[in-house]
């Protein structure tokens, strides 16, 4: 009823003005975001009734907010943007693009990790001081909050010894990441997901809300773990790698599409009882206000 009345109110004049059209468009963009967060809220409030999943709660109070979900929603939308995907597709070497799906995935992961992207360390040493023989001197970092999902934050790294300084923008726009060709797991997974989708392999982004994110690709009707930051073959279909080797203690691992949020924690753990226990120790305090859009 609310949607219908809003359109009626905007169209009661003899013609719908450009301003009226813009209002309608802005309303539906806002409404689609409401739907997205409502879907997530519904999933987390009913997940324990289906498939043995439990409700999201507690610890996410400190690690999840609406801007996080908006970012991943926007990433998912970019994965379906034809103009973006065409530009991303042009980055893929022609000899890789011609391969069959299995060989293409393996070759793309190797090319992306070893030739295309570079890693931006969290605690860099000053290269200028190292070049001058001053040893490994750590740089101090200042993090400025971003203005929107398009620019999530700006890191300013500075050496106190020689005053050398550089900035690292944390982009949410895939083409900006592709232009920079550097980043950490978020930039790598955002861009690699776009490369996969540009290759007509449906791919989404996954976040463990601890310190890492990666991708899942829909292969032969099944969502398969894929991490472009790891060496092949560990990078493909090794979902328990983090728990076994990085001692991850999950509460929630979520997979994001443009219109869907899915709790995929069970895919990545071999100790589901421990996950449930960690969840039950928390209280669902962060939901108040989270979805009041």
DOBA-449779 format. One line per 5 residues: number of its first residue (from 0); their letters; for each residue x, y, z of N, C-alpha, C. Coordinates in Angstrom, 1 decimal. Atoms other than C-alpha are relative to their C-alpha. Layout:
BEGIN
NUM> a> X:Y:Z:X:Y:Z:X:Y:Z | ...
// end
This chain:
BEGIN
0> xxxxx> 0.8:-1.2:0.0:0.0:0.0:0.0:0.9:1.3:0.0 | -0.9:-1.2:-0.1:2.8:2.4:0.9:0.6:0.3:-1.4 | -0.6:-0.2:1.3:4.5:1.9:-2.5:-1.0:0.6:-1.0 | 1.1:-0.4:0.9:1.2:2.3:-4.4:-0.3:1.5:0.3 | 0.4:-1.3:-0.4:0.3:5.5:-2.5:1.1:1.0:-0.4
5> xxxxx> -1.1:-0.9:0.4:3.7:7.0:-3.1:0.0:0.3:-1.5 | 0.0:-0.2:1.4:3.5:6.5:-6.8:-1.2:0.9:-0.4 | 1.2:-0.8:0.3:-0.1:7.9:-6.9:0.3:1.5:0.3 | -0.2:-1.4:-0.4:1.0:11.0:-5.0:0.9:0.7:-1.0 | -1.0:-0.6:1.0:3.9:11.6:-7.5:-0.6:0.2:-1.3
10> xxxxx> 0.5:0.0:1.3:1.7:11.1:-10.5:-1.4:0.7:-0.1 | 1.3:-0.7:0.0:-1.4:13.2:-9.6:0.0:1.2:-0.9 | 0.0:-1.2:1.0:-0.2:16.1:-11.8:-0.2:-0.6:-1.4 | 0.4:0.5:1.4:-1.0:16.0:-15.5:1.2:-0.8:-0.6 | -1.1:0.7:0.5:2.5:14.8:-16.2:1.0:-0.2:1.1
15> xxxxx> -1.0:0.2:-1.0:5.3:13.3:-14.2:1.3:0.7:-0.4 | -1.2:-0.9:0.4:8.2:15.8:-14.2:1.2:-0.8:0.2 | -1.3:0.6:-0.1:11.8:14.9:-14.4:0.4:-0.2:1.5 | -0.2:0.0:-1.5:12.0:15.7:-10.6:-0.8:-1.2:0.5 | 0.9:1.0:-0.5:9.1:13.3:-10.1:0.6:-1.4:-0.3
20> xxxxx> -0.6:1.3:0.4:10.9:10.5:-12.0:1.2:-0.3:0.9 | -1.2:0.2:-0.8:14.1:11.1:-10.0:-0.4:-0.4:1.4 | 0.5:0.3:-1.3:12.0:10.9:-6.8:-0.4:-1.5:0.1 | 0.4:1.4:0.1:10.5:7.6:-7.9:1.3:-1.0:0.0 | -1.2:0.8:0.1:14.0:6.2:-8.8:0.7:-0.1:1.3
25> xxxxx> -0.7:-0.1:-1.3:15.5:7.4:-5.5:-0.8:-0.9:1.0 | 0.8:0.8:-1.0:12.6:5.8:-3.6:0.3:-1.5:-0.2 | -0.1:1.4:0.3:13.0:2.4:-5.3:1.4:-0.5:0.4 | -1.3:0.4:-0.4:16.8:2.4:-4.7:0.0:-0.2:1.5 | 0.1:0.1:-1.5:16.1:3.1:-1.0:-0.8:-1.2:0.4
30> xxxxx> 0.9:1.1:-0.3:13.3:0.5:-1.0:0.8:-1.3:-0.2 | -0.7:1.3:0.2:15.6:-2.2:-2.5:1.0:-0.2:1.1 | -0.9:0.2:-1.2:18.1:-1.6:0.3:-0.8:-0.5:1.2 | 0.8:0.5:-1.1:15.3:-2.0:2.8:-0.3:-1.5:-0.2 | 0.3:1.4:0.2:14.4:-5.3:1.2:1.2:-0.8:0.3
35> xxxxx> -1.2:0.7:-0.2:18.0:-6.4:1.3:0.3:-0.3:1.5 | -0.2:0.1:-1.4:18.4:-5.7:5.0:-1.1:-0.8:0.7 | 1.2:0.8:-0.6:14.9:-7.2:5.7:0.3:-1.5:-0.3 | -0.3:1.4:0.3:15.9:-10.4:3.9:1.1:-0.6:1.0 | -1.1:0.4:-0.9:19.1:-10.6:6.0:-0.6:-0.2:1.4
40> xxxxx> 0.6:0.1:-1.4:17.1:-10.0:9.2:-0.9:-1.2:0.1 | 0.9:1.2:0.0:14.6:-12.7:8.2:0.8:-1.3:0.1 | -0.9:1.2:0.0:17.4:-15.2:7.5:0.6:-0.3:1.4 | -0.6:0.2:-1.3:19.1:-14.6:10.8:-1.0:-0.3:1.1 | 1.0:0.3:-1.1:15.9:-14.8:12.8:-0.7:-1.4:-0.2
45> xxxxx> 0.6:1.3:0.2:14.8:-18.1:11.3:0.9:-1.1:-0.3 | -1.0:1.0:0.4:18.0:-19.9:10.4:0.1:-1.2:0.9 | -0.2:1.2:-0.8:18.0:-22.1:13.4:-1.2:-1.0:-0.1 | 1.1:0.9:0.2:14.7:-23.6:12.3:0.2:-0.9:-1.3 | -0.2:0.7:1.3:16.1:-24.8:8.9:1.4:-0.4:-0.1
50> xxxxx> -1.3:0.5:0.3:19.1:-26.9:8.3:1.0:0.1:1.1 | -0.9:0.0:-1.2:20.6:-26.7:11.8:0.8:1.3:0.2 | -0.7:-1.2:-0.3:21.7:-23.1:11.6:-0.5:0.7:1.2 | 0.4:-0.8:-1.1:21.6:-20.7:14.5:-0.1:1.4:-0.4 | 0.2:-1.4:0.2:20.6:-17.1:14.8:1.2:0.8:0.2
55> xxxxx> -1.2:-0.9:-0.2:23.2:-14.4:14.3:-0.2:0.8:1.2 | 0.1:-0.8:-1.2:23.9:-12.5:17.4:1.3:0.6:0.4 | -1.0:-0.5:-0.8:26.3:-10.9:19.8:1.3:0.6:-0.6 | -1.3:-0.6:0.4:29.9:-10.6:18.6:-0.1:0.9:-1.2 | 0.2:-0.9:1.2:28.7:-9.1:15.3:-0.3:1.4:0.4
60> xxxxx> 0.3:-1.4:-0.4:27.7:-6.1:17.3:1.1:0.9:-0.2 | -1.2:-0.8:0.1:31.3:-4.9:17.1:0.6:-0.1:-1.4 | -0.7:0.2:1.3:32.1:-6.1:13.6:-0.9:0.3:-1.2 | 0.9:-0.2:1.1:28.9:-5.6:11.5:-0.8:1.2:0.2 | 0.9:-1.1:0.0:27.0:-2.5:10.7:-0.6:0.1:-1.4
65> xxxxx> 0.7:-0.1:1.2:24.7:-1.4:7.9:1.0:0.3:-1.2 | -0.9:-0.4:1.1:27.6:0.1:5.9:0.7:-1.3:-0.6 | -0.6:1.2:0.5:29.2:-3.4:5.7:-0.9:-0.7:-1.0 | 1.0:0.7:0.9:26.1:-4.9:4.2:-0.2:0.8:-1.3 | 0.2:-0.8:1.2:25.6:-2.0:1.9:1.2:-0.2:-1.0
70> xxxxx> -1.2:0.2:0.9:29.2:-2.4:0.6:-0.1:-1.3:-0.8 | 0.1:1.3:0.7:28.7:-6.1:-0.2:-1.2:-0.1:-1.0 | 1.1:-0.1:1.0:25.3:-5.4:-1.8:0.5:0.7:-1.2 | -0.5:-0.8:1.1:27.0:-2.8:-4.0:1.0:-0.8:-0.8 | -0.9:0.9:0.7:29.8:-5.3:-4.9:-0.8:-1.0:-0.8
75> xxxxx> 0.9:0.9:0.7:27.1:-7.8:-5.8:-0.7:0.6:-1.2 | 0.6:-0.7:1.1:25.4:-5.2:-8.0:1.0:0.2:-1.2 | -1.1:-0.2:1.0:28.7:-4.5:-9.8:0.3:-1.3:-0.8 | -0.2:1.3:0.7:29.0:-8.2:-10.6:-1.0:-0.3:-1.1 | 1.0:0.1:1.1:25.9:-7.8:-12.8:-0.1:1.2:-0.9
80> xxxxx> 0.0:-1.2:0.8:26.8:-4.5:-14.4:0.8:-0.3:-1.3 | -0.6:0.4:1.3:27.5:-5.2:-18.1:1.2:0.8:-0.3 | -1.1:-0.9:0.4:29.7:-2.2:-18.7:1.2:-0.3:0.9 | -1.2:0.3:-0.8:31.9:-3.0:-15.7:0.6:-1.3:-0.4 | -0.5:1.4:0.3:32.2:-6.7:-16.6:0.7:0.0:-1.3
85> xxxxx> -0.7:-0.1:1.3:33.1:-5.8:-20.2:1.4:0.6:0.2 | -1.3:-0.6:-0.3:36.0:-3.6:-18.9:0.9:-1.0:0.7 | -0.8:1.0:-0.7:37.1:-6.3:-16.5:0.4:-1.1:-0.9 | -0.3:1.1:0.9:36.9:-9.0:-19.2:1.2:0.4:-0.9 | -1.1:-0.4:0.9:39.4:-7.0:-21.3:1.3:-0.1:0.7
90> xxxxx> -1.3:0.2:-0.7:42.0:-7.5:-18.6:0.5:-1.4:0.0 | -0.4:1.4:0.0:42.0:-11.2:-18.9:0.8:-0.4:-1.2 | -0.8:0.3:1.2:44.8:-12.5:-21.1:-0.7:-0.9:-1.0 | 0.8:0.7:1.0:43.4:-13.9:-24.4:0.3:-1.5:0.1 | -0.3:1.4:0.0:45.2:-17.2:-24.0:-0.7:-0.7:1.1
95> xxxxx> 0.8:0.6:-1.1:43.4:-17.8:-20.7:-1.5:0.0:-0.3 | 1.5:-0.1:0.3:40.0:-16.6:-21.9:-0.5:-1.1:-0.9 | 0.4:1.1:1.0:40.0:-19.3:-24.6:-0.1:-1.4:0.6 | -0.1:1.4:-0.6:40.5:-22.2:-22.2:-1.4:-0.5:0.5 | 1.3:0.5:-0.5:37.7:-24.5:-21.0:-0.1:0.4:1.5
100> xxxxx> 0.3:-0.6:-1.3:36.2:-23.7:-17.6:1.0:-0.5:1.1 | -0.9:0.5:-1.0:38.4:-26.0:-15.4:1.4:0.6:-0.1 | -1.4:-0.5:0.2:41.7:-24.9:-17.0:0.0:1.5:0.1 | 0.1:-1.4:-0.1:40.5:-21.3:-17.1:0.1:0.5:1.4 | 0.0:-0.4:-1.4:39.9:-21.1:-13.4:1.4:-0.1:0.6
105> xxxxx> -1.4:0.2:-0.6:43.3:-22.6:-12.5:0.9:1.1:-0.6 | -0.9:-1.0:0.6:45.1:-20.3:-15.0:-0.3:1.4:0.5 | 0.3:-1.4:-0.5:43.2:-17.2:-13.9:0.5:0.3:1.4 | -0.5:-0.2:-1.4:44.0:-17.8:-10.3:1.5:0.2:0.1 | -1.5:-0.2:0.1:47.7:-18.1:-11.1:0.4:1.3:-0.5
110> xxxxx> -0.3:-1.3:0.6:47.7:-15.1:-13.3:-0.3:1.2:0.9 | 0.4:-1.1:-0.9:45.8:-12.9:-10.9:0.9:0.1:1.2 | -0.8:-0.1:-1.2:47.9:-13.8:-7.9:1.5:0.4:-0.3 | -1.5:-0.1:0.2:51.4:-13.9:-9.5:0.3:1.2:-1.0 | -0.3:-0.9:1.0:51.1:-11.4:-12.4:-0.8:1.3:0.1
115> xxxxx> 0.9:-1.2:0.1:48.2:-9.0:-12.0:0.0:0.8:1.3 | 0.1:-0.7:-1.3:47.8:-8.1:-8.3:1.2:0.0:0.8 | -1.1:-0.1:-1.0:50.2:-7.0:-5.6:-0.7:0.2:1.4 | 0.6:0.0:-1.4:49.7:-7.3:-1.8:0.5:1.3:0.7 | -0.3:-1.2:-0.8:49.5:-4.2:0.4:0.1:-0.4:1.4
120> xxxxx> -0.1:0.4:-1.4:50.9:-5.0:3.8:-0.7:0.9:1.0 | 0.6:-0.8:-1.1:49.1:-3.8:7.0:1.1:0.8:0.7 | -1.0:-0.6:-0.8:52.4:-3.0:8.7:1.3:0.1:-0.9 | -1.1:0.0:0.9:54.8:-1.9:5.9:1.2:0.6:0.6 | -1.3:-0.7:-0.3:58.5:-1.0:6.3:0.3:1.1:-1.0
125> xxxxx> -0.4:-1.1:0.9:59.9:2.1:4.8:1.0:-0.4:-1.0 | -0.9:0.5:1.1:61.3:1.2:1.4:1.2:1.0:-0.2 | -1.0:-1.0:0.1:63.2:4.5:1.3:1.2:-0.2:1.0 | -1.0:0.2:-1.0:65.0:3.9:4.5:0.8:-1.3:-0.3 | -0.7:1.2:0.3:65.8:0.3:3.5:1.0:0.2:-1.2
130> xxxxx> -0.9:-0.2:1.1:67.3:1.5:0.2:1.2:0.8:0.4 | -1.2:-0.8:-0.4:69.6:3.9:2.1:0.7:-0.7:1.2 | -0.7:0.8:-0.9:70.7:1.1:4.4:-0.3:0.3:1.5 | 0.4:-0.3:-1.3:68.9:2.2:7.5:-0.7:-1.1:0.7 | 0.7:1.2:-0.6:67.3:-1.2:8.2:-1.5:0.0:-0.2
135> xxxxx> 1.5:0.1:0.1:63.7:-2.2:8.5:-0.7:0.9:1.0 | 0.7:-1.0:-0.9:61.9:0.8:10.0:-1.5:0.0:-0.3 | 1.5:0.1:0.3:58.1:0.4:10.4:-0.6:1.4:-0.2 | 0.7:-1.3:0.3:55.8:3.1:9.1:-1.2:0.0:0.9 | 1.2:-0.2:-0.8:53.0:4.5:11.2:-1.2:0.3:-0.9
140> xxxxx> 1.2:-0.1:0.9:49.5:4.4:9.8:-1.1:0.9:0.7 | 1.2:-0.8:-0.4:46.6:6.9:10.1:-1.1:-0.4:-0.9 | 1.1:0.5:0.8:43.2:5.7:9.0:-1.1:1.1:0.1 | 1.1:-1.0:0.1:40.7:8.3:7.8:-1.3:-0.7:-0.5 | 1.2:0.7:0.4:37.1:7.1:7.5:-0.4:0.5:-1.4
145> xxxxx> 0.5:-0.4:1.3:35.6:7.1:4.0:-1.3:0.7:0.0 | 1.3:-0.8:0.1:32.7:9.1:2.7:-1.2:-0.9:-0.4 | 1.1:0.9:0.4:30.7:6.2:1.3:0.6:-1.4:-0.3 | -0.5:1.3:0.4:30.9:2.6:0.1:1.1:0.0:-1.1 | -0.9:-0.1:1.1:32.8:3.8:-2.9:1.5:0.2:0.5
150> xxxxx> -1.3:-0.2:-0.6:35.8:5.0:-0.7:-0.2:-0.4:1.5 | 0.3:0.5:-1.4:35.6:2.9:2.5:0.9:0.7:1.0 | -0.9:-0.6:-0.9:38.7:4.5:4.1:1.2:0.4:-0.8 | -1.3:-0.4:0.6:42.0:6.1:3.4:1.1:-0.2:1.0 | -1.1:0.3:-0.9:45.2:4.8:5.0:1.2:0.9:-0.4
155> xxxxx> -1.2:-0.8:0.3:48.1:7.3:5.3:1.1:-0.6:0.8 | -1.2:0.7:-0.6:51.4:5.5:6.0:1.2:1.0:-0.1 | -1.0:-1.0:-0.1:54.3:7.7:7.2:1.2:-0.6:0.8 | -1.2:0.4:-0.7:57.9:7.0:8.2:0.5:1.2:0.8 | -0.5:-1.1:-0.9:59.0:9.1:11.2:1.5:0.3:-0.2
160> xxxxx> -1.5:-0.2:0.2:62.7:8.7:10.3:0.2:0.9:-1.2 | -0.3:-0.8:1.2:62.7:10.1:6.7:-1.2:0.8:-0.5 | 1.2:-0.8:0.4:59.1:11.6:6.5:-0.6:-0.5:-1.3 | 0.7:0.6:1.2:58.3:9.4:3.5:-1.4:-0.4:0.3 | 1.4:0.3:-0.3:54.5:9.1:3.2:-0.7:-0.5:-1.3
165> xxxxx> 0.8:0.4:1.1:52.1:7.3:0.9:-1.4:-0.3:0.5 | 1.4:0.2:-0.4:48.3:6.8:0.9:-0.5:-1.3:-0.7 | 0.6:1.2:0.6:46.3:3.6:0.3:-1.5:0.2:0.1 | 1.4:-0.1:-0.1:42.7:4.2:-0.6:-0.7:-1.3:0.0 | 0.7:1.2:-0.1:40.3:1.4:0.3:-1.3:0.1:-0.9
170> xxxxx> 1.1:-0.2:1.0:38.0:1.4:-2.8:-1.0:-1.1:0.2 | 1.0:1.0:0.1:34.7:-0.3:-3.1:-0.5:-0.1:-1.4 | 0.3:0.1:1.4:34.4:0.4:-6.8:1.0:-0.9:-0.7 | -0.8:1.1:0.6:35.7:-2.6:-8.8:1.0:0.6:-1.0 | -0.8:-0.5:1.0:37.1:-0.6:-11.6:1.2:0.8:0.6
175> xxxxx> -1.0:-0.7:-0.7:39.1:1.6:-9.2:1.1:-1.0:0.6 | -0.9:1.0:-0.5:40.6:-1.6:-7.6:0.8:-0.6:-1.2 | -0.7:0.5:1.2:41.4:-2.9:-11.1:1.1:0.9:-0.5 | -1.0:-1.0:0.4:43.2:0.3:-11.8:1.2:0.1:0.9 | -1.1:-0.1:-1.0:45.2:0.3:-8.6:0.9:-1.3:0.0
180> xxxxx> -0.7:1.3:0.1:46.1:-3.5:-8.9:0.7:-0.3:1.3 | -0.6:0.3:-1.3:46.9:-3.7:-5.2:-1.0:0.0:1.1 | 1.0:0.0:-1.1:45.2:-4.3:-1.9:0.2:-1.2:0.9 | -0.1:1.1:-0.9:44.5:-6.9:0.7:-1.2:-0.9:-0.4 | 0.9:1.1:0.3:42.0:-9.8:0.9:-1.3:0.6:-0.5
185> xxxxx> 1.3:-0.6:0.5:38.9:-7.5:0.4:0.1:0.4:-1.4 | -0.1:-0.5:1.4:40.2:-5.8:-2.7:0.3:-1.2:-1.0 | -0.3:1.2:0.9:41.5:-9.2:-4.1:-1.3:-0.7:-0.3 | 1.2:0.8:0.2:38.2:-11.0:-3.5:-1.1:0.8:-0.8 | 0.9:-0.8:0.7:36.1:-8.1:-4.8:0.3:0.0:-1.5
190> xxxxx> -0.4:0.0:1.4:38.1:-7.9:-8.0:-0.1:-1.3:-0.7 | 0.0:1.3:0.6:38.5:-11.6:-8.6:-1.4:-0.5:-0.2 | 1.4:0.3:0.3:34.8:-12.1:-8.2:-0.5:0.6:-1.2 | 0.4:-0.6:1.2:34.3:-9.6:-10.9:0.6:-0.7:-1.3 | -0.7:0.7:1.1:36.8:-11.4:-13.2:-0.7:-1.3:-0.3
195> xxxxx> 0.7:1.3:0.2:35.0:-14.7:-12.6:-1.4:0.3:-0.7 | 1.3:-0.3:0.6:31.6:-13.1:-13.4:0.1:0.5:-1.4 | -0.3:-0.4:1.4:33.1:-11.5:-16.5:0.3:-1.2:-0.9 | -0.3:1.2:0.7:34.1:-15.0:-17.5:-1.3:-0.9:0.0 | 1.3:0.7:0.0:30.4:-16.1:-17.1:0.0:-1.1:1.0
200> xxxxx> 0.1:0.9:-1.1:31.1:-18.0:-13.9:-0.5:0.7:1.2 | 0.7:-0.7:-1.1:28.7:-16.9:-11.2:0.8:-0.1:1.3 | -0.8:-0.1:-1.1:30.7:-15.8:-8.2:-0.5:1.0:1.0 | 0.4:-1.0:-1.1:30.0:-14.1:-4.8:1.1:0.1:1.0 | -1.1:-0.3:-1.0:32.0:-12.7:-1.9:-0.4:-0.6:1.3
205> xxxxx> 0.2:0.6:-1.3:32.3:-14.4:1.5:0.9:0.7:1.0 | -0.8:-0.7:-1.1:33.4:-12.8:4.8:-0.2:-0.8:1.3 | 0.1:0.8:-1.3:34.2:-14.5:8.1:-0.1:0.9:1.2 | 0.1:-1.0:-1.1:34.0:-11.3:10.2:1.0:-0.3:1.1 | -1.2:0.1:-0.9:37.3:-12.2:11.8:1.1:0.9:-0.6
210> xxxxx> -1.0:-0.8:0.7:40.0:-11.0:9.4:0.2:-0.4:-1.4 | -0.3:0.5:1.4:39.5:-12.5:6.0:-1.3:-0.1:-0.8 | 1.1:0.3:0.9:37.2:-12.7:3.0:0.6:-0.6:-1.3 | -0.4:0.8:1.2:37.3:-14.8:-0.2:-1.2:0.0:-0.9 | 1.2:0.1:1.0:34.9:-15.9:-3.0:-0.5:-1.4:0.1
215> xxxxx> 0.6:1.3:0.3:32.6:-18.8:-3.8:-0.5:0.1:-1.5 | 0.5:0.1:1.4:31.9:-19.8:-7.4:-1.0:-1.1:-0.2 | 1.0:1.0:0.2:28.9:-21.7:-8.6:0.5:-0.9:-1.1 | -0.6:1.0:1.0:30.5:-24.8:-10.3:-0.8:-1.3:0.1 | 0.8:1.2:0.1:28.4:-27.7:-11.5:-1.2:0.0:1.1
220> xxxxx> 1.2:-0.1:-0.9:25.4:-26.4:-9.4:0.3:0.1:1.5 | -0.4:-0.1:-1.4:27.4:-26.1:-6.2:0.9:1.2:0.3 | -0.9:-1.1:-0.4:29.0:-23.1:-4.4:1.3:-0.6:0.5 | -1.3:0.5:-0.3:32.7:-23.8:-4.2:1.0:1.1:0.5 | -0.9:-0.9:-0.6:35.3:-22.1:-2.0:1.1:0.3:-1.0
225> xxxxx> -1.0:-0.5:0.9:37.8:-20.0:-4.0:0.7:1.2:0.6 | -0.7:-1.0:-0.7:40.5:-17.8:-2.5:1.3:0.4:-0.9 | -1.0:-0.4:0.9:42.7:-15.8:-4.9:1.3:0.4:0.7 | -1.2:-0.3:-0.7:45.2:-14.9:-2.2:0.9:-1.2:0.4 | -0.7:1.2:-0.3:46.2:-18.5:-1.7:0.6:-0.6:-1.2
230> xxxxx> -0.6:0.7:1.1:48.4:-20.7:-3.8:-0.9:-1.2:-0.4 | 0.7:1.1:0.6:46.8:-23.3:-6.1:0.8:-1.3:0.4 | 1.5:0.3:0.0:45.5:-26.0:-5.3:-0.8:0.4:1.3 | 0.7:-0.3:-1.3:44.8:-24.8:-1.7:-1.1:1.1:-0.3 | 0.9:-1.1:0.3:43.0:-21.8:-3.3:-1.4:-0.4:-0.5
235> xxxxx> 1.3:0.4:0.6:40.2:-23.9:-4.8:-0.5:-1.2:0.8 | 0.8:1.0:-0.6:37.7:-26.0:-2.9:0.8:-0.7:1.2 | -0.6:0.4:-1.2:39.6:-26.2:0.4:-0.6:0.8:1.2 | 0.7:-0.9:-0.9:37.0:-24.7:2.7:0.4:-0.1:1.5 | -0.4:0.2:-1.4:38.5:-26.1:6.0:1.4:0.5:0.2
240> xxxxx> -1.4:-0.4:-0.1:41.9:-24.7:5.3:0.2:1.1:1.1 | -0.2:-1.1:-1.0:41.5:-21.6:7.5:-0.1:-0.5:1.4 | 0.2:0.5:-1.3:40.2:-23.5:10.5:1.2:-0.9:0.4 | -1.0:0.9:-0.2:42.9:-26.1:10.1:1.4:0.6:0.2 | -1.4:-0.6:0.1:45.9:-23.8:9.4:0.1:1.3:0.7
245> xxxxx> 0.0:-1.3:-0.6:44.9:-20.4:10.7:-0.7:0.0:1.4 | 0.7:0.2:-1.3:43.1:-21.7:13.8:-1.2:1.0:0.2 | 1.2:-0.8:0.0:40.0:-19.8:12.9:-1.1:-0.6:1.0 | 1.1:0.3:-0.9:37.2:-19.8:15.5:-1.2:0.8:-0.4 | 1.1:-0.7:0.6:34.2:-18.9:13.6:-1.2:0.2:0.9
250> xxxxx> 1.4:-0.1:-0.5:30.9:-17.5:14.8:-0.9:0.1:-1.2 | 0.8:-0.2:1.2:29.6:-16.4:11.4:0.9:0.1:-1.3 | -0.6:-0.2:1.3:30.7:-16.8:7.8:-1.2:0.2:-0.9 | 1.2:-0.4:0.8:28.3:-15.0:5.4:0.5:0.1:-1.4 | -0.2:-0.2:1.5:28.1:-15.1:1.6:-1.0:1.0:-0.5
255> xxxxx> 0.8:-1.1:0.4:26.8:-12.0:-0.1:-0.2:0.0:-1.5 | 0.4:-0.3:1.3:25.0:-11.5:-3.4:-0.7:1.4:0.0 | 0.6:-1.3:0.0:23.3:-8.3:-4.6:-1.3:0.0:0.7 | 1.3:0.0:-0.6:20.0:-9.4:-3.2:-0.2:-1.2:1.0 | 0.1:1.1:-0.9:20.8:-12.2:-0.8:1.2:-0.1:0.9
260> xxxxx> -1.1:0.3:-1.0:22.8:-13.0:2.3:-0.2:-1.4:0.5 | 0.1:1.4:-0.4:23.5:-16.6:3.2:1.0:-0.3:1.1 | -0.9:0.5:-1.0:24.9:-18.1:6.4:0.6:-1.3:-0.5 | -0.6:1.1:0.5:27.5:-20.5:5.1:1.1:-0.6:0.9 | -1.0:0.4:-1.0:29.4:-21.2:8.3:0.3:-1.5:0.0
265> xxxxx> -0.2:1.4:-0.1:28.8:-24.9:8.2:0.9:-0.6:-1.1 | -0.9:0.5:1.1:30.7:-25.2:4.9:1.5:0.1:0.4 | -1.4:-0.4:-0.3:33.9:-23.8:6.6:0.4:-0.5:1.3 | -0.4:0.5:-1.3:33.9:-25.6:9.9:-0.1:-1.5:0.1 | 0.1:1.5:-0.3:34.5:-29.2:11.0:-0.4:-0.1:1.5
270> xxxxx> 0.4:0.1:-1.4:33.5:-28.3:14.6:-1.2:0.9:0.2 | 1.2:-0.8:-0.1:30.0:-27.0:14.3:-0.5:0.2:1.4 | 0.5:-0.1:-1.4:29.2:-27.7:18.0:0.7:1.2:0.7 | -0.8:-1.2:-0.6:32.0:-25.2:19.0:-0.6:1.3:-0.5 | 0.6:-1.3:0.6:30.5:-22.6:16.6:-1.3:0.3:0.7
275> xxxxx> 1.2:-0.2:-0.7:27.1:-23.1:18.2:0.2:0.5:1.4 | -0.3:-0.5:-1.3:28.6:-22.7:21.6:0.4:1.4:0.1 | -0.4:-1.4:0.0:30.3:-19.5:20.7:-1.1:0.9:-0.3 | 1.1:-0.9:0.3:27.1:-18.1:19.3:-0.9:0.1:1.2 | 0.9:0.0:-1.1:25.1:-19.1:22.3:0.5:0.8:1.2
280> xxxxx> -0.6:-0.8:-1.1:27.5:-17.3:24.6:-0.2:1.5:-0.2 | 0.2:-1.4:0.3:26.6:-14.0:22.9:-1.5:0.3:0.1 | 1.4:-0.4:-0.1:23.4:-12.0:23.2:-0.3:0.9:-1.2 | 0.3:-0.7:1.2:21.6:-10.5:20.2:-0.3:1.5:0.3 | 0.2:-1.4:-0.4:22.1:-6.9:21.3:0.1:1.0:-1.1
285> xxxxx> -0.3:-1.0:1.0:23.1:-5.3:18.0:-1.1:0.2:-0.9 | 1.1:-0.2:1.0:19.8:-5.7:16.1:-0.8:1.2:0.2 | 0.8:-1.2:-0.2:18.1:-2.8:17.8:0.6:1.1:-0.7 | -0.5:-1.2:0.7:18.5:0.0:15.4:0.7:-0.4:-1.3 | -0.8:0.4:1.2:20.5:-2.0:12.8:-0.8:0.1:-1.3
290> xxx> 0.8:0.0:1.2:17.6:-2.3:10.4:-1.0:1.1:0.0 | 0.9:-1.2:0.1:15.9:1.0:11.1:0.5:0.9:-1.0 | -0.5:-0.7:1.2:16.5:2.4:7.7:-1.0:1.2:-0.2
// end
